[in-house]
Amino acid sequence: MNNHDAVLRQLVKKLARLNFGIVSNRTGVEFDTKTDSLKVRFLAEDYVITKSGCTPLSCTESDVRDRILILNYLLSFGGPDTGDGWLNFRDLPNAEAYDTIFRANVESVLERNVFDIVDCKELLMKKLDGHSAPGFQHASFGAVFPVLPRVELMVLLCEGDEELDPEAKVCFSSRATNFFSTEGLIAIAEALARKMVKISTEEAKARKKSA
């Protein structure tokens, strides 16, 4: 058993001690009273959480890191579904300590794949439950993704030109800090970036193959 698996087992045990009805109210996830289970949508994939585990309903591949993020979300204090503002990463608590990690694992990843991502905007929004970010028509790519019921991320990309390099900016819904620490929000952004790159690169390869 690797470290991620051990962490997952510990989180499942911790969550099992809680009242799922209260967890549902805190986090906005569905609660099935008949089966005493929770249903969570994470990055457009549905998961069922019981007292003994976290199981994906439809996705064929389940990254243990994603399930850890889901359980941490459910174990958070949570808060009401209010507020519609956005926070830049560098406005988050203690962000300066994580700036290099965020730059390397999120922004740079998106920038390296910017052209494939921009070309696949409509597909990405469809597959990740996203919608266009209002007020950012000047960006090459601007979309909002509901990663979890009360945690949204906004991704803005500019392709750049001969003088300017590509640029990526990721913002977090203002209530996201009710559910995750700054380190946890980095992990959420990393998960979204991985999914965006995977979808867009696979689509780019498929288009090239059929051309």
C-alpha positions as CSV (number, residue, x, y, z in Angstrom):
1,M,0.0,0.0,0.0
2,N,1.4,3.4,-1.0
3,N,1.1,6.6,1.1
4,H,-1.8,7.9,-0.9
5,D,-3.8,4.7,-0.3
6,A,-3.0,4.9,3.4
7,V,-4.2,8.5,3.6
8,L,-7.4,7.5,1.8
9,R,-8.2,4.8,4.2
10,Q,-7.7,7.1,7.2
11,L,-10.0,9.7,5.7
12,V,-12.7,7.2,5.0
13,K,-12.6,6.1,8.6
14,K,-12.7,9.7,9.8
15,L,-15.7,10.5,7.6
16,A,-17.5,7.3,8.7
17,R,-17.8,8.7,12.2
18,L,-19.7,11.8,11.0
19,N,-23.4,12.3,10.4
20,F,-23.8,12.3,6.6
21,G,-26.9,14.6,6.8
22,I,-24.8,17.3,8.5
23,V,-22.0,16.7,6.0
24,S,-24.5,17.2,3.1
25,N,-25.7,20.5,4.6
26,R,-22.1,21.8,5.0
27,T,-20.9,20.9,1.6
28,G,-23.9,20.9,-0.8
29,V,-23.6,17.3,-1.8
30,E,-26.5,14.9,-2.3
31,F,-27.5,12.7,0.7
32,D,-29.4,9.4,0.2
33,T,-31.1,8.6,3.5
34,K,-32.1,5.1,2.3
35,T,-28.5,4.0,1.8
36,D,-26.9,6.5,4.1
37,S,-24.5,7.5,1.3
38,L,-23.4,10.8,-0.3
39,K,-23.1,11.5,-4.0
40,V,-20.4,14.0,-5.1
41,R,-19.7,15.5,-8.5
42,F,-16.0,16.2,-8.9
43,L,-14.6,17.4,-12.2
44,A,-17.8,16.3,-14.0
45,E,-17.5,12.7,-12.6
46,D,-19.9,11.3,-10.0
47,Y,-18.7,9.5,-6.9
48,V,-20.6,7.7,-4.2
49,I,-19.3,7.8,-0.7
50,T,-20.3,5.3,2.0
51,K,-19.1,4.5,5.4
52,S,-16.6,2.2,3.8
53,G,-15.3,4.0,0.7
54,C,-15.3,6.4,-2.1
55,T,-16.3,4.9,-5.5
56,P,-16.5,6.5,-8.9
57,L,-19.8,5.8,-10.7
58,S,-18.8,6.3,-14.4
59,C,-15.1,7.1,-14.9
60,T,-13.0,4.1,-15.8
61,E,-9.9,5.6,-14.2
62,S,-10.0,6.9,-10.6
63,D,-7.0,8.8,-9.4
64,V,-6.5,8.2,-5.6
65,R,-5.4,11.8,-5.3
66,D,-8.9,12.9,-6.6
67,R,-10.6,10.8,-4.0
68,I,-8.5,12.2,-1.3
69,L,-9.5,15.7,-2.4
70,I,-13.2,14.7,-2.3
71,L,-12.9,13.3,1.2
72,N,-11.1,16.4,2.4
73,Y,-13.9,18.5,1.0
74,L,-16.5,16.5,2.8
75,L,-14.5,16.7,6.1
76,S,-14.1,20.5,5.9
77,F,-16.1,22.9,8.0
78,G,-17.8,24.1,4.9
79,G,-20.2,27.0,4.7
80,P,-23.3,28.4,3.0
81,D,-23.5,28.6,-0.7
82,T,-23.1,32.4,-0.8
83,G,-20.8,34.9,-2.4
84,D,-19.8,35.2,-6.0
85,G,-16.4,36.9,-5.9
86,W,-13.1,35.6,-7.1
87,L,-9.7,35.3,-5.4
88,N,-6.3,35.3,-7.2
89,F,-4.0,32.6,-6.0
90,R,-1.6,35.2,-4.7
91,D,-4.3,36.7,-2.5
92,L,-4.8,33.4,-0.7
93,P,-3.4,33.0,2.9
94,N,0.3,32.2,2.9
95,A,0.4,32.1,-0.9
96,E,4.0,33.3,-1.1
97,A,5.2,30.0,0.4
98,Y,3.6,28.0,-2.4
99,D,4.1,30.4,-5.3
100,T,6.8,28.3,-7.0
101,I,4.8,25.1,-6.7
102,F,1.7,26.8,-8.1
103,R,3.6,28.3,-10.9
104,A,5.3,25.0,-11.9
105,N,2.3,22.6,-11.4
106,V,-0.6,24.7,-12.6
107,E,0.3,27.9,-14.5
108,S,3.2,26.6,-16.5
109,V,1.4,23.3,-17.3
110,L,-1.5,25.3,-18.8
111,E,0.8,27.7,-20.7
112,R,2.7,24.8,-22.3
113,N,-0.5,23.4,-23.6
114,V,-2.3,26.7,-24.3
115,F,-2.9,26.1,-28.0
116,D,-4.5,22.7,-27.6
117,I,-6.6,24.0,-24.7
118,V,-7.8,27.0,-26.7
119,D,-8.7,24.9,-29.7
120,C,-10.8,22.6,-27.5
121,K,-12.6,25.2,-25.4
122,E,-16.1,24.0,-26.3
123,L,-15.2,20.3,-25.7
124,L,-13.6,21.1,-22.4
125,M,-16.6,23.1,-21.2
126,K,-18.9,20.2,-22.2
127,K,-16.8,17.5,-20.6
128,L,-16.0,19.4,-17.4
129,D,-19.4,21.1,-16.8
130,G,-17.9,24.5,-17.6
131,H,-19.2,27.8,-18.9
132,S,-17.7,30.9,-20.4
133,A,-16.3,33.4,-17.9
134,P,-18.3,36.6,-18.2
135,G,-16.3,39.8,-18.8
136,F,-13.2,38.2,-20.2
137,Q,-13.9,38.2,-23.9
138,H,-10.4,39.6,-24.5
139,A,-8.8,36.4,-23.3
140,S,-8.0,33.6,-25.7
141,F,-9.7,31.2,-23.2
142,G,-11.9,32.1,-20.3
143,A,-14.0,29.5,-18.5
144,V,-15.4,28.7,-15.1
145,F,-15.4,25.1,-13.9
146,P,-17.4,23.8,-10.9
147,V,-14.8,21.4,-9.6
148,L,-17.0,20.6,-6.5
149,P,-20.5,21.7,-5.5
150,R,-19.2,24.9,-3.7
151,V,-15.8,25.2,-5.2
152,E,-15.4,26.8,-8.6
153,L,-12.2,27.7,-10.5
154,M,-11.9,30.2,-13.3
155,V,-9.2,29.6,-15.9
156,L,-8.0,32.5,-18.1
157,L,-5.4,31.9,-20.9
158,C,-3.8,34.2,-23.4
159,E,-1.9,32.6,-26.3
160,G,0.6,35.4,-26.6
161,D,2.3,36.6,-29.7
162,E,5.8,37.2,-31.1
163,E,6.5,39.6,-28.3
164,L,4.5,38.1,-25.4
165,D,4.7,34.6,-24.0
166,P,1.5,32.6,-23.3
167,E,0.0,33.4,-19.9
168,A,-2.3,31.5,-17.6
169,K,-4.3,32.8,-14.6
170,V,-6.4,30.6,-12.3
171,C,-8.8,32.2,-9.8
172,F,-10.8,30.5,-7.0
173,S,-14.4,31.2,-6.0
174,S,-14.4,33.3,-2.8
175,R,-16.1,30.6,-0.7
176,A,-13.4,28.0,-1.7
177,T,-11.3,28.9,1.3
178,N,-14.2,27.6,3.5
179,F,-13.4,24.2,2.3
180,F,-9.6,24.0,1.6
181,S,-6.4,25.4,2.8
182,T,-4.1,27.2,0.3
183,E,-2.2,23.9,-0.2
184,G,-5.5,22.1,-0.8
185,L,-6.6,24.6,-3.4
186,I,-3.3,24.1,-5.2
187,A,-4.1,20.4,-5.4
188,I,-7.6,21.2,-6.7
189,A,-6.1,23.5,-9.4
190,E,-3.5,20.7,-10.3
191,A,-6.3,18.2,-10.7
192,L,-8.2,20.5,-13.0
193,A,-5.1,21.3,-15.1
194,R,-4.3,17.6,-15.5
195,K,-7.8,16.9,-16.7
196,M,-7.8,19.9,-19.1
197,V,-4.5,18.8,-20.6
198,K,-5.5,15.2,-20.9
199,I,-8.7,16.0,-22.7
200,S,-7.2,18.6,-25.0
201,T,-4.1,16.6,-26.0
202,E,-6.1,13.5,-26.7
203,E,-8.5,15.6,-28.9
204,A,-5.5,17.2,-30.7
205,K,-4.1,13.8,-31.5
206,A,-7.4,12.5,-32.7
207,R,-7.8,15.5,-35.0
208,K,-4.3,15.1,-36.4
209,K,-4.9,11.4,-37.0
210,S,-8.1,12.0,-38.9
211,A,-6.7,14.9,-41.0
